[in-house]
Amino acid sequence: MAQACAHIGWTYRRLTPLDDVLAANLKWLAGSRHPRNAGRLGLMAAVVEAFTRTRPLIEGAEAIGDPIEVLPCVFHALWHGQLTAGLDTPLHERVPVGPQGWSGPETGDAR
């Protein structure tokens, strides 16, 4: 396969399988990638604003409104990189979520 790819100018490489937890988190978030999960007009802006400081997922969602309505929008924002969370542990209600570009949990944010 590598030779065939090289013949036409492509690069071929094999990647190691994803960690099970990371794969499960990505699969979950991928379920929210469709634009319908961005919610009603103005909801995405409210979600991004709620997580301008890093805070637990449920805390930010409840600050906006009913989590049943808000969580799909939060997951949509995570999938599209508008928000960030550590995906090396299972997603749960207390997982720290932060703004785009945030690189990991900050001391004292998740209880």
Secondary structure by P-SEA (a helix, b strand, c coil): caaaaaaabbbbbbbccccaaaaaaaaaaaaacccccccccaaaaaaaaaacccccaaaaaaaaccccccaaaaaaaaaaccccccccccccccccccccccccccccccc
